[in-house]
Amino acid sequence: MAGLAFLSIAGFVLLYLGGEYLVKGAANLALSLGISAGIIGLTIVSAGTSSPELVVSLLAALNGKSAISLGNIVGSNLANIGVIVGLTAIVRPIPIHWTFLRVDMPVMLLAFFLYYVFAVSGTISRGNGAVLLAIFFIYLIYYTVKVIKSSRKNRSDNAAAKFDSASLEKTGSPLKNVAWIVLGTSLLILGGHILVESATKIATIIGISQWVIALSMVAVGTSLPELTTSLVAAVRGHSEIVIGNVIGSNIFNVLFVQSTVGVIQPIPVQWSFITFEFPVMLAAAVILFFILRTNYLVSRLEGVLLFTGYILVILYAFLRNPIS
């Protein structure tokens, strides 16, 4: 048992390092090629911090562990709202820009709603995955065009130009950045495999369902890149980026990670998941939306409530899914 616990921790560490190295290499490579930093943040960084979810969910689905695959996505979305937003707001209240409520939050709510509707059918099919993936690319194209226009508008800013020049000097050689990308991807695959296997064995030994293990331990583990980024940002006084990180990650989890997994390997959904965890995930998104609409801020009290709500959901999940 101790050995499996050690392997789970090792899997978490490998996932975290893999995500970090992938983001570092990809971002530096893009910068060295002159790609907008805004586009990098939207695509490469978002994909990098959510890549552990993709690796774990895909490996679990291909190995016939659909509960872990689904639980990882649903659990990561809940952890993003309850743990990341909650804990970060406790450290420092999180301000947001009103534009998040105009486009990004509605897209996240739409993604969660469709995900729930597709789950009710009993299977996340290849067709369902294709629909989610199509929405993701429409959203990506919209945002890319928006960022390009914004980038062109801001090119006359001397301070921004100096910052970009300084950044480009630190990007390193293309070969070195490719090496970081390869290393990061390799660590993600290895960490994902170790985490799925050790979590499954732990669940079997202690009699806890794979769904609960995925919903809690695996989901939090694969959300470590987002959690670390958000807490560091809050400590350094840049907590306004947290909501963008969370919304972007949740959109990516459903519209890209789950859709990709569904297209490659259809995922069966147990009815017990549909009656509690999926509605709770959708409810958490709606609650976050209304919290953000009040004062364009997540206060410390609201952070405490979000984090407490997450803990209660996980405890209830343990109680209602005790047997593997």
RAURBEL-V506652 format. One record per residue. N is the residue number from 1. PHI is phi in whole degrees, 0 to 359 (none if undefined). NEAR is the number of other ideal C-beta (glycine too) atoms within 8 Angstrom. Layout:
((N/PHI/NEAR) (N/PHI/NEAR))
This chain:
((1/none/6) (2/297/5) (3/294/6) (4/292/11) (5/297/10) (6/296/8) (7/296/11) (8/298/15) (9/297/8) (10/298/10) (11/297/17) (12/301/12) (13/297/9) (14/296/13) (15/297/19) (16/297/13) (17/295/11) (18/299/19) (19/297/16) (20/296/10) (21/293/13) (22/296/15) (23/297/14) (24/300/11) (25/294/17) (26/292/14) (27/296/12) (28/294/13) (29/296/13) (30/296/11) (31/297/13) (32/294/11) (33/268/6) (34/84/4) (35/281/8) (36/303/8) (37/297/9) (38/295/9) (39/293/13) (40/300/14) (41/297/9) (42/289/12) (43/259/10) (44/294/11) (45/293/11) (46/298/12) (47/295/10) (48/295/14) (49/288/13) (50/260/15) (51/297/13) (52/301/18) (53/299/14) (54/297/12) (55/296/13) (56/296/17) (57/295/16) (58/292/14) (59/298/12) (60/297/14) (61/295/14) (62/293/8) (63/267/7) (64/78/5) (65/253/11) (66/297/11) (67/297/11) (68/291/18) (69/299/16) (70/291/15) (71/300/17) (72/295/16) (73/291/14) (74/299/14) (75/295/14) (76/295/14) (77/296/15) (78/294/16) (79/295/14) (80/301/15) (81/279/16) (82/282/15) (83/272/13) (84/290/16) (85/294/18) (86/299/17) (87/294/13) (88/295/16) (89/295/16) (90/294/9) (91/292/9) (92/203/9) (93/310/10) (94/257/15) (95/277/8) (96/225/12) (97/266/7) (98/299/7) (99/295/7) (100/300/13) (101/280/11) (102/277/7) (103/235/8) (104/293/13) (105/297/12) (106/301/9) (107/295/11) (108/297/12) (109/296/12) (110/297/9) (111/298/14) (112/296/14) (113/295/9) (114/296/12) (115/302/13) (116/293/13) (117/299/8) (118/295/12) (119/295/12) (120/301/7) (121/291/9) (122/101/7) (123/207/9) (124/274/14) (125/277/10) (126/296/8) (127/296/6) (128/300/13) (129/299/17) (130/295/10) (131/296/11) (132/298/18) (133/293/13) (134/296/8) (135/297/13) (136/300/13) (137/290/8) (138/297/8) (139/299/11) (140/295/10) (141/297/8) (142/304/9) (143/290/9) (144/297/11) (145/299/8) (146/297/8) (147/292/12) (148/298/10) (149/297/8) (150/294/9) (151/296/11) (152/295/7) (153/293/6) (154/264/8) (155/295/8) (156/282/4) (157/284/7) (158/297/6) (159/297/6) (160/295/9) (161/296/9) (162/295/8) (163/297/8) (164/296/9) (165/297/8) (166/296/8) (167/294/10) (168/296/9) (169/293/6) (170/259/7) (171/284/10) (172/81/7) (173/285/5) (174/303/7) (175/297/6) (176/295/9) (177/292/16) (178/297/10) (179/297/9) (180/297/14) (181/296/13) (182/296/9) (183/297/11) (184/299/18) (185/297/11) (186/296/9) (187/294/13) (188/297/16) (189/295/11) (190/295/10) (191/297/19) (192/297/15) (193/297/10) (194/297/13) (195/294/16) (196/298/16) (197/293/9) (198/292/13) (199/295/16) (200/296/12) (201/292/9) (202/298/14) (203/300/14) (204/293/8) (205/294/8) (206/267/6) (207/78/8) (208/259/11) (209/295/11) (210/302/13) (211/300/15) (212/292/14) (213/300/16) (214/292/18) (215/295/14) (216/251/12) (217/295/9) (218/294/17) (219/296/16) (220/295/12) (221/299/13) (222/284/13) (223/266/16) (224/303/13) (225/301/14) (226/295/14) (227/296/13) (228/298/9) (229/302/10) (230/291/17) (231/294/11) (232/298/8) (233/298/13) (234/294/14) (235/298/8) (236/272/6) (237/82/6) (238/241/7) (239/292/15) (240/294/10) (241/278/9) (242/297/14) (243/298/13) (244/298/10) (245/298/14) (246/290/14) (247/298/12) (248/299/11) (249/295/15) (250/295/15) (251/297/14) (252/296/13) (253/301/15) (254/275/16) (255/281/13) (256/243/14) (257/297/13) (258/295/16) (259/294/16) (260/297/12) (261/299/16) (262/296/15) (263/293/9) (264/283/9) (265/215/8) (266/308/9) (267/248/13) (268/288/7) (269/237/13) (270/288/8) (271/298/7) (272/298/8) (273/289/13) (274/291/12) (275/277/6) (276/226/11) (277/297/13) (278/295/12) (279/299/10) (280/295/10) (281/300/13) (282/294/12) (283/295/8) (284/298/14) (285/294/14) (286/294/9) (287/299/9) (288/299/12) (289/301/11) (290/288/8) (291/298/10) (292/292/14) (293/287/7) (294/297/7) (295/232/4) (296/52/9) (297/201/10) (298/256/13) (299/281/9) (300/296/8) (301/297/6) (302/295/10) (303/297/17) (304/299/10) (305/295/9) (306/296/18) (307/292/13) (308/297/9) (309/300/11) (310/298/14) (311/300/9) (312/295/8) (313/298/12) (314/295/11) (315/298/8) (316/293/9) (317/298/14) (318/298/11) (319/290/7) (320/269/8) (321/231/11) (322/283/8) (323/246/5) (324/288/7))
